[in-house]
Amino acid sequence: MKLSHIEHIGIAVKNLEESIRFYEDVLGLECYAIEEVKDQKVKTAFFMLGQTKIELLESTDPEGPIGKFIEKKGQGVHHLAFAVEGIEKSLEKMQEKGVQLIDKTPRKGAEGLDIAFLHPKSTNGVLMEFCENKNKS
């Protein structure tokens, strides 16, 4: 298994537009993409900072994962995403090491990435995501 870098940091927000204004007007970052991922019941906004992205996540349904997270914990850091090469093999390695998987097989996420989540019960309380861009040249 090879982790190459932190792909993004996911931050749960109540209001995407207000949060985008903060990141642009206060921090001076530029939102380069807004996307809805319907099957995850979330709308995302992305900012680039060096090689790492910041992904803001607004729930489109209070019963979706982000809606439930905000209800329970409030706004804030939701997950840490790592770029991996060979996501399927990486998930197999994690399972072999006793890590509980939320996703046993990858699914499509924002920006067309293949994604899979590791359960925070197995990762010292941090929700972790593996991402692979199989479309990069």
Contacts in CASP RR format, 6 or more apart in sequence:
PFRMAT RR
TARGET T0000
AUTHOR 0000-0000-0000
METHOD contacts of the structure
MODEL  1
MKLSHIEHIGIAVKNLEESIRFYEDVLGLECYAIEEVKDQKVKTAFFMLG
QTKIELLESTDPEGPIGKFIEKKGQGVHHLAFAVEGIEKSLEKMQEKGVQ
LIDKTPRKGAEGLDIAFLHPKSTNGVLMEFCENKNKS
1 84 0 8 1.000
1 86 0 8 1.000
1 89 0 8 1.000
1 90 0 8 1.000
1 93 0 8 1.000
1 94 0 8 1.000
2 84 0 8 1.000
2 85 0 8 1.000
2 86 0 8 1.000
3 82 0 8 1.000
3 83 0 8 1.000
3 84 0 8 1.000
4 82 0 8 1.000
4 83 0 8 1.000
4 84 0 8 1.000
4 85 0 8 1.000
5 51 0 8 1.000
5 52 0 8 1.000
5 82 0 8 1.000
5 83 0 8 1.000
6 51 0 8 1.000
6 52 0 8 1.000
6 80 0 8 1.000
6 81 0 8 1.000
6 82 0 8 1.000
6 83 0 8 1.000
7 52 0 8 1.000
7 53 0 8 1.000
7 81 0 8 1.000
7 82 0 8 1.000
7 83 0 8 1.000
7 113 0 8 1.000
7 129 0 8 1.000
7 131 0 8 1.000
8 46 0 8 1.000
8 52 0 8 1.000
8 53 0 8 1.000
8 54 0 8 1.000
8 55 0 8 1.000
8 81 0 8 1.000
8 131 0 8 1.000
9 52 0 8 1.000
9 53 0 8 1.000
9 54 0 8 1.000
9 55 0 8 1.000
9 77 0 8 1.000
9 79 0 8 1.000
9 80 0 8 1.000
9 81 0 8 1.000
10 54 0 8 1.000
10 55 0 8 1.000
10 56 0 8 1.000
10 57 0 8 1.000
10 77 0 8 1.000
10 78 0 8 1.000
10 79 0 8 1.000
10 80 0 8 1.000
10 81 0 8 1.000
11 19 0 8 1.000
11 54 0 8 1.000
11 55 0 8 1.000
11 56 0 8 1.000
11 57 0 8 1.000
11 75 0 8 1.000
11 76 0 8 1.000
11 77 0 8 1.000
11 78 0 8 1.000
12 57 0 8 1.000
12 59 0 8 1.000
12 66 0 8 1.000
12 67 0 8 1.000
12 69 0 8 1.000
12 70 0 8 1.000
12 73 0 8 1.000
12 74 0 8 1.000
12 75 0 8 1.000
12 76 0 8 1.000
12 77 0 8 1.000
12 78 0 8 1.000
13 19 0 8 1.000
13 56 0 8 1.000
13 57 0 8 1.000
13 58 0 8 1.000
13 75 0 8 1.000
13 76 0 8 1.000
14 58 0 8 1.000
14 70 0 8 1.000
14 75 0 8 1.000
15 58 0 8 1.000
16 34 0 8 1.000
16 43 0 8 1.000
16 45 0 8 1.000
16 56 0 8 1.000
16 58 0 8 1.000
19 45 0 8 1.000
19 56 0 8 1.000
19 58 0 8 1.000
20 31 0 8 1.000
20 34 0 8 1.000
20 45 0 8 1.000
20 56 0 8 1.000
23 29 0 8 1.000
23 31 0 8 1.000
23 47 0 8 1.000
23 54 0 8 1.000
23 56 0 8 1.000
24 30 0 8 1.000
24 31 0 8 1.000
29 47 0 8 1.000
29 48 0 8 1.000
29 49 0 8 1.000
29 54 0 8 1.000
30 47 0 8 1.000
30 48 0 8 1.000
31 45 0 8 1.000
31 46 0 8 1.000
31 47 0 8 1.000
32 46 0 8 1.000
32 47 0 8 1.000
32 48 0 8 1.000
33 44 0 8 1.000
33 45 0 8 1.000
33 46 0 8 1.000
33 111 0 8 1.000
34 43 0 8 1.000
34 44 0 8 1.000
34 45 0 8 1.000
34 46 0 8 1.000
35 43 0 8 1.000
35 44 0 8 1.000
35 46 0 8 1.000
35 110 0 8 1.000
35 111 0 8 1.000
36 42 0 8 1.000
36 43 0 8 1.000
36 44 0 8 1.000
36 60 0 8 1.000
37 43 0 8 1.000
37 44 0 8 1.000
37 109 0 8 1.000
37 110 0 8 1.000
38 60 0 8 1.000
39 107 0 8 1.000
40 64 0 8 1.000
40 65 0 8 1.000
40 66 0 8 1.000
40 109 0 8 1.000
41 59 0 8 1.000
41 60 0 8 1.000
41 61 0 8 1.000
41 63 0 8 1.000
41 64 0 8 1.000
41 65 0 8 1.000
41 66 0 8 1.000
41 67 0 8 1.000
42 57 0 8 1.000
42 58 0 8 1.000
42 59 0 8 1.000
42 60 0 8 1.000
42 64 0 8 1.000
42 65 0 8 1.000
42 66 0 8 1.000
43 57 0 8 1.000
43 58 0 8 1.000
43 59 0 8 1.000
43 60 0 8 1.000
44 55 0 8 1.000
44 56 0 8 1.000
44 57 0 8 1.000
44 58 0 8 1.000
44 110 0 8 1.000
45 55 0 8 1.000
45 56 0 8 1.000
45 58 0 8 1.000
46 53 0 8 1.000
46 54 0 8 1.000
46 55 0 8 1.000
46 56 0 8 1.000
46 110 0 8 1.000
46 111 0 8 1.000
47 53 0 8 1.000
47 54 0 8 1.000
47 56 0 8 1.000
55 81 0 8 1.000
55 110 0 8 1.000
57 66 0 8 1.000
57 78 0 8 1.000
58 66 0 8 1.000
59 65 0 8 1.000
59 66 0 8 1.000
59 67 0 8 1.000
59 70 0 8 1.000
61 67 0 8 1.000
62 68 0 8 1.000
62 71 0 8 1.000
66 78 0 8 1.000
69 78 0 8 1.000
78 127 0 8 1.000
79 117 0 8 1.000
79 126 0 8 1.000
79 127 0 8 1.000
79 128 0 8 1.000
79 129 0 8 1.000
80 126 0 8 1.000
80 127 0 8 1.000
80 128 0 8 1.000
80 129 0 8 1.000
81 115 0 8 1.000
81 128 0 8 1.000
81 129 0 8 1.000
81 130 0 8 1.000
81 131 0 8 1.000
82 128 0 8 1.000
82 129 0 8 1.000
82 130 0 8 1.000
82 131 0 8 1.000
83 131 0 8 1.000
83 132 0 8 1.000
83 133 0 8 1.000
84 90 0 8 1.000
84 130 0 8 1.000
84 131 0 8 1.000
84 132 0 8 1.000
85 132 0 8 1.000
86 132 0 8 1.000
87 106 0 8 1.000
87 114 0 8 1.000
87 115 0 8 1.000
87 116 0 8 1.000
87 130 0 8 1.000
87 131 0 8 1.000
87 132 0 8 1.000
88 105 0 8 1.000
88 106 0 8 1.000
90 130 0 8 1.000
91 101 0 8 1.000
91 103 0 8 1.000
91 104 0 8 1.000
91 105 0 8 1.000
91 106 0 8 1.000
91 116 0 8 1.000
91 130 0 8 1.000
94 101 0 8 1.000
94 118 0 8 1.000
95 101 0 8 1.000
95 104 0 8 1.000
98 122 0 8 1.000
99 118 0 8 1.000
99 119 0 8 1.000
99 122 0 8 1.000
99 123 0 8 1.000
100 118 0 8 1.000
100 119 0 8 1.000
100 121 0 8 1.000
100 122 0 8 1.000
101 116 0 8 1.000
101 117 0 8 1.000
101 118 0 8 1.000
101 119 0 8 1.000
102 116 0 8 1.000
102 117 0 8 1.000
102 118 0 8 1.000
102 119 0 8 1.000
103 115 0 8 1.000
103 116 0 8 1.000
103 117 0 8 1.000
104 116 0 8 1.000
105 116 0 8 1.000
106 114 0 8 1.000
106 115 0 8 1.000
106 116 0 8 1.000
106 130 0 8 1.000
106 132 0 8 1.000
107 114 0 8 1.000
107 115 0 8 1.000
107 116 0 8 1.000
108 114 0 8 1.000
108 115 0 8 1.000
109 115 0 8 1.000
111 133 0 8 1.000
112 133 0 8 1.000
112 135 0 8 1.000
113 131 0 8 1.000
113 132 0 8 1.000
113 133 0 8 1.000
114 131 0 8 1.000
114 132 0 8 1.000
114 133 0 8 1.000
114 134 0 8 1.000
115 129 0 8 1.000
115 130 0 8 1.000
115 131 0 8 1.000
115 132 0 8 1.000
116 129 0 8 1.000
116 130 0 8 1.000
117 127 0 8 1.000
117 128 0 8 1.000
117 129 0 8 1.000
117 130 0 8 1.000
118 127 0 8 1.000
118 128 0 8 1.000
118 129 0 8 1.000
118 130 0 8 1.000
119 127 0 8 1.000
120 126 0 8 1.000
120 127 0 8 1.000
120 128 0 8 1.000
END
